[in-house]
Amino acid sequence: MRSLVRTHEIEQAIRGAGGTEAGQLAFTVADLLRDEGWAEALSGAAYVMHTASPFPASLPREEADLIEPARNGTLRVLKAARAAAVRRVVLTSSVAAVIYGDGIAPFTEENWSDPGSPLSTPYYRSKTLAERAAWDFARESGLELAVINPGMILGPLLGGDVGTSVGVVRNLLRGKYPALPKYSIPVADVRDVADAHLSAMTVAEAAGERFLIGGAAMSLAEISAVLRRDFPAYAGKLPRFILPNWLAAIAARFDPGLRLIVRELGRDSAISNAKARRILGWVPRSEEAAIKASAESLIAAGLV
């Protein structure tokens, strides 16, 4: 943690998820932008999962605010892991490092995003540059690395924090969107993403591989339709109007969130998860189950 202030709250959230009675949990201070603390944090570790990277809901003022902690922070963790002689590092990347290059859908692990592409936002560049740097370091140092590239992560909350992805479901249920742009993204349940990380850590054949983790590419309209079907009490707040791309381009001048995705409206972002199924034995929940679990969790927590 960057600070130990919230450790009790975080442990309570984890314990409250169940199945953790025998689990041991310890906290230590370390910051992705500073060298201090990493050697102590990783001392004696057999495995490292590096999942932290900023994911904004709108374009940042300074691109470096995303790229520096993503790329330099990743290298800081990997160097400490190499010094600690860990068996393997599992890095959380993103489909953002895969689907914004010269490939075509359905995208596979062979595809890479182009940081110079017109589609590339600061977030997409941060994930791509961080993963590229991680593979370069692993190759040069001999560090054993596996990478998980998840899509839009939905599913039940852990505690009261709402991330950017589940925030989309919350905004839909709150009636925050008057209309829906033609945007789609592969959806994954957070529990299935966690399972993929665990398998990537323990399956021998996962070493040196990256894995796309996600199901069908769901449009915002399709997500809204699932919510309308399963949560009829909120149907009146859910938008039905599909925003034409030309109108979305105009609206993006005034909407920071829309500005983040306006260049890829109507684009096919489908992926193949065949490699994860084959090597990791990954069997995910349905996209509808992930969407429903997000809404149920938000409602139960009083967040909509």
C-alpha positions as CSV (number, residue, x, y, z in Angstrom):
1,M,0.0,0.0,0.0
2,R,1.1,3.6,-0.5
3,S,-0.2,4.2,3.0
4,L,-1.3,1.8,5.8
5,V,-4.3,4.0,6.7
6,R,-6.9,1.8,5.0
7,T,-5.5,-1.7,5.8
8,H,-8.2,-2.6,8.4
9,E,-11.0,-1.5,5.9
10,I,-9.3,-3.5,3.1
11,E,-8.8,-6.6,5.2
12,Q,-12.4,-6.5,6.3
13,A,-13.6,-6.3,2.7
14,I,-11.4,-9.3,1.7
15,R,-12.5,-11.4,4.7
16,G,-16.1,-10.5,4.0
17,A,-15.9,-12.1,0.6
18,G,-15.8,-15.5,2.3
19,G,-13.5,-18.5,1.8
20,T,-10.6,-16.6,3.5
21,E,-10.8,-18.1,7.0
22,A,-7.4,-19.8,6.8
23,G,-5.8,-17.1,4.7
24,Q,-2.9,-15.0,6.0
25,L,-2.7,-11.4,5.0
26,A,0.1,-8.8,5.6
27,F,0.5,-5.3,4.4
28,T,3.6,-3.3,3.7
29,V,4.3,0.2,2.3
30,A,5.5,0.7,-1.2
31,D,4.8,3.2,-4.0
32,L,5.1,2.5,-7.8
33,L,6.9,5.9,-8.1
34,R,9.5,5.2,-5.4
35,D,12.2,2.6,-4.9
36,E,11.8,2.4,-1.2
37,G,9.9,-0.6,0.3
38,W,9.9,-3.0,-2.7
39,A,12.8,-5.1,-1.6
40,E,11.3,-5.6,1.8
41,A,7.8,-6.3,0.4
42,L,9.0,-9.0,-1.9
43,S,11.6,-10.6,0.4
44,G,10.8,-14.3,0.7
45,A,8.0,-14.2,-1.9
46,A,7.6,-17.2,-4.2
47,Y,5.3,-15.4,-6.6
48,V,4.3,-11.8,-7.4
49,M,1.1,-10.6,-9.0
50,H,1.4,-7.0,-10.2
51,T,-2.1,-5.7,-10.8
52,A,-1.9,-2.0,-10.0
53,S,-2.1,0.6,-12.8
54,P,-4.2,3.8,-13.0
55,F,-7.4,3.5,-15.1
56,P,-9.1,6.9,-15.5
57,A,-12.7,7.5,-16.4
58,S,-11.6,10.5,-18.6
59,L,-8.6,11.8,-20.4
60,P,-5.8,13.0,-17.9
61,R,-4.4,16.5,-18.1
62,E,-0.9,15.0,-18.3
63,E,-0.2,11.8,-20.2
64,A,2.8,11.1,-18.0
65,D,0.5,10.8,-15.0
66,L,-0.6,7.4,-16.5
67,I,2.5,6.3,-18.3
68,E,5.0,6.9,-15.6
69,P,3.4,4.7,-12.9
70,A,2.4,2.1,-15.5
71,R,5.7,1.6,-17.2
72,N,8.2,2.7,-14.6
73,G,6.2,1.2,-11.8
74,T,6.0,-2.1,-13.6
75,L,9.8,-2.2,-14.1
76,R,10.3,-1.2,-10.5
77,V,8.3,-4.2,-9.3
78,L,9.9,-6.6,-11.8
79,K,13.4,-5.6,-10.8
80,A,12.6,-6.1,-7.2
81,A,11.0,-9.5,-8.1
82,R,14.2,-10.5,-10.0
83,A,16.4,-9.5,-7.0
84,A,14.2,-11.5,-4.7
85,A,14.5,-14.6,-7.0
86,V,10.7,-15.2,-7.2
87,R,9.6,-18.1,-9.3
88,R,7.2,-16.2,-11.5
89,V,5.6,-12.8,-11.9
90,V,2.0,-12.5,-13.2
91,L,1.4,-9.0,-14.7
92,T,-2.1,-7.6,-15.3
93,S,-2.1,-5.8,-18.6
94,S,-5.3,-5.2,-20.7
95,V,-7.0,-5.7,-24.0
96,A,-5.9,-2.1,-24.5
97,A,-2.4,-3.4,-25.2
98,V,-3.8,-5.8,-27.9
99,I,-6.7,-4.5,-29.9
100,Y,-5.6,-1.0,-31.1
101,G,-3.0,-1.9,-33.7
102,D,-3.1,-3.1,-37.3
103,G,-4.9,-6.4,-36.4
104,I,-8.5,-7.3,-37.1
105,A,-11.1,-8.9,-34.9
106,P,-11.2,-11.4,-33.4
107,F,-7.9,-10.3,-31.9
108,T,-5.5,-12.8,-30.4
109,E,-2.4,-12.7,-28.2
110,E,-0.3,-12.2,-31.3
111,N,-1.8,-8.7,-31.8
112,W,-0.3,-5.6,-30.2
113,S,-1.7,-2.1,-29.9
114,D,0.3,0.7,-31.7
115,P,1.1,3.6,-29.3
116,G,1.1,5.9,-32.3
117,S,-2.3,4.8,-33.6
118,P,-5.0,7.5,-33.9
119,L,-7.1,5.1,-31.7
120,S,-4.5,5.1,-28.9
121,T,-5.4,7.1,-25.8
122,P,-3.0,7.8,-23.0
123,Y,-4.4,4.9,-21.1
124,Y,-4.0,2.5,-24.0
125,R,-0.4,3.7,-24.5
126,S,0.3,3.3,-20.8
127,K,-0.8,-0.4,-20.8
128,T,1.0,-1.1,-24.1
129,L,4.3,0.5,-23.1
130,A,4.2,-1.1,-19.7
131,E,3.7,-4.6,-21.1
132,R,6.3,-4.1,-23.8
133,A,8.8,-3.0,-21.1
134,A,7.9,-6.0,-18.9
135,W,8.5,-8.5,-21.7
136,D,11.8,-6.8,-22.6
137,F,13.0,-6.9,-19.0
138,A,11.9,-10.5,-18.6
139,R,13.8,-11.5,-21.8
140,E,16.9,-9.7,-20.8
141,S,17.0,-10.8,-17.1
142,G,15.6,-14.3,-17.3
143,L,12.7,-13.5,-15.1
144,E,9.7,-15.9,-15.6
145,L,6.7,-13.8,-16.6
146,A,3.1,-14.4,-17.6
147,V,0.6,-11.7,-18.6
148,I,-3.1,-11.4,-18.2
149,N,-4.9,-9.1,-20.7
150,P,-8.5,-8.7,-19.4
151,G,-11.4,-6.8,-21.0
152,M,-13.9,-4.7,-19.1
153,I,-14.0,-6.2,-15.6
154,L,-17.4,-6.5,-14.1
155,G,-18.8,-8.6,-11.3
156,P,-19.3,-8.2,-7.5
157,L,-17.6,-5.4,-5.6
158,L,-15.0,-6.0,-3.0
159,G,-15.8,-3.3,-0.4
160,G,-17.4,0.0,-1.2
161,D,-15.0,1.2,-3.9
162,V,-16.4,1.4,-7.5
163,G,-13.8,1.3,-10.3
164,T,-14.2,2.8,-13.7
165,S,-15.7,-0.3,-15.3
166,V,-18.3,-1.1,-12.7
167,G,-18.9,2.7,-12.6
168,V,-20.4,2.3,-16.1
169,V,-23.1,-0.1,-14.7
170,R,-23.7,2.3,-11.8
171,N,-24.2,5.3,-14.1
172,L,-26.6,3.3,-16.2
173,L,-28.7,2.3,-13.2
174,R,-28.6,5.9,-12.0
175,G,-29.9,7.3,-15.3
176,K,-26.7,9.3,-15.9
177,Y,-26.6,8.5,-19.6
178,P,-29.3,10.1,-21.7
179,A,-28.1,8.1,-24.8
180,L,-25.7,5.3,-25.6
181,P,-22.8,5.6,-28.0
182,K,-22.0,2.7,-30.3
183,Y,-19.1,1.4,-28.1
184,S,-18.4,-2.2,-27.3
185,I,-15.7,-4.0,-25.3
186,P,-15.1,-7.7,-24.2
187,V,-16.6,-8.3,-20.8
188,A,-15.1,-10.5,-18.0
189,D,-16.2,-11.3,-14.5
190,V,-13.7,-10.3,-11.9
191,R,-13.9,-13.8,-10.3
192,D,-12.9,-15.3,-13.6
193,V,-10.1,-12.8,-14.0
194,A,-8.8,-13.8,-10.6
195,D,-9.0,-17.4,-11.6
196,A,-6.9,-16.7,-14.7
197,H,-4.3,-14.9,-12.6
198,L,-4.0,-17.9,-10.2
199,S,-3.7,-20.4,-13.1
200,A,-1.1,-18.1,-14.8
201,M,0.9,-18.3,-11.6
202,T,0.7,-22.1,-11.2
203,V,0.4,-23.7,-14.6
204,A,3.8,-24.6,-15.9
205,E,2.9,-23.9,-19.6
206,A,1.8,-20.4,-18.8
207,A,5.4,-19.2,-18.4
208,G,6.4,-16.7,-21.1
209,E,2.8,-16.4,-22.4
210,R,0.1,-13.7,-22.5
211,F,-3.6,-14.5,-22.2
212,L,-6.7,-12.6,-23.4
213,I,-9.3,-12.8,-20.7
214,G,-12.8,-11.9,-21.7
215,G,-15.9,-13.1,-23.4
216,A,-18.1,-11.5,-26.1
217,A,-17.7,-7.8,-26.9
218,M,-20.8,-6.2,-25.4
219,S,-22.1,-2.9,-26.5
220,L,-23.4,-0.4,-24.0
221,A,-26.9,-1.0,-25.4
222,E,-26.6,-4.7,-24.8
223,I,-25.4,-4.1,-21.2
224,S,-28.3,-1.8,-20.7
225,A,-30.7,-4.4,-22.1
226,V,-29.4,-7.0,-19.6
227,L,-30.0,-4.6,-16.8
228,R,-33.5,-3.7,-18.0
229,R,-34.4,-7.4,-18.2
230,D,-33.0,-8.4,-14.8
231,F,-33.7,-5.2,-12.8
232,P,-37.1,-3.9,-14.0
233,A,-37.3,-1.5,-11.1
234,Y,-34.5,0.5,-12.8
235,A,-35.9,0.2,-16.3
236,G,-37.1,3.8,-16.4
237,K,-33.6,5.2,-15.8
238,L,-31.9,3.0,-18.5
239,P,-31.4,4.8,-21.8
240,R,-32.8,3.4,-25.1
241,F,-31.6,6.0,-27.6
242,I,-28.5,5.0,-29.6
243,L,-26.3,8.0,-30.3
244,P,-25.3,8.3,-34.0
245,N,-21.5,8.5,-34.3
246,W,-21.6,12.0,-35.8
247,L,-23.6,13.3,-32.9
248,A,-21.3,11.5,-30.4
249,A,-18.3,13.3,-32.0
250,I,-20.0,16.6,-31.2
251,A,-21.0,15.6,-27.7
252,A,-17.5,14.4,-27.0
253,R,-16.3,18.0,-27.0
254,F,-18.2,18.5,-23.8
255,D,-18.1,15.0,-22.2
256,P,-14.7,13.8,-20.9
257,G,-15.8,10.2,-20.7
258,L,-17.1,10.2,-24.2
259,R,-14.0,11.9,-25.4
260,L,-12.1,8.9,-24.2
261,I,-13.8,6.4,-26.6
262,V,-15.1,8.6,-29.4
263,R,-12.5,7.5,-32.0
264,E,-13.5,3.8,-31.7
265,L,-17.3,4.0,-31.9
266,G,-18.7,1.3,-34.1
267,R,-15.5,-0.7,-34.1
268,D,-15.4,-4.5,-33.7
269,S,-13.3,-5.3,-30.6
270,A,-14.0,-9.0,-30.4
271,I,-11.3,-11.2,-29.0
272,S,-10.5,-14.9,-28.9
273,N,-10.0,-16.5,-25.5
274,A,-9.1,-19.9,-27.0
275,K,-5.5,-19.8,-25.7
276,A,-6.7,-19.2,-22.1
277,R,-9.1,-22.0,-22.3
278,R,-6.5,-24.3,-23.8
279,I,-3.5,-23.6,-21.6
280,L,-5.1,-22.3,-18.4
281,G,-8.2,-24.5,-18.5
282,W,-10.1,-21.3,-18.1
283,V,-13.9,-21.6,-18.1
284,P,-15.6,-18.2,-17.6
285,R,-19.1,-17.2,-16.5
286,S,-21.4,-15.6,-19.0
287,E,-21.2,-11.9,-19.8
288,E,-24.8,-11.5,-18.5
289,A,-23.8,-13.1,-15.2
290,A,-21.0,-10.6,-14.8
291,I,-23.3,-7.6,-15.6
292,K,-26.0,-8.9,-13.2
293,A,-23.5,-9.5,-10.4
294,S,-22.2,-5.9,-10.7
295,A,-25.8,-4.5,-10.4
296,E,-26.7,-6.8,-7.5
297,S,-23.5,-5.7,-5.7
298,L,-24.1,-2.0,-6.3
299,I,-27.7,-2.3,-5.2
300,A,-26.8,-4.3,-2.0
301,A,-24.2,-1.7,-1.1
302,G,-26.6,1.2,-1.6
303,L,-24.6,2.7,-4.3
304,V,-27.4,3.3,-6.9
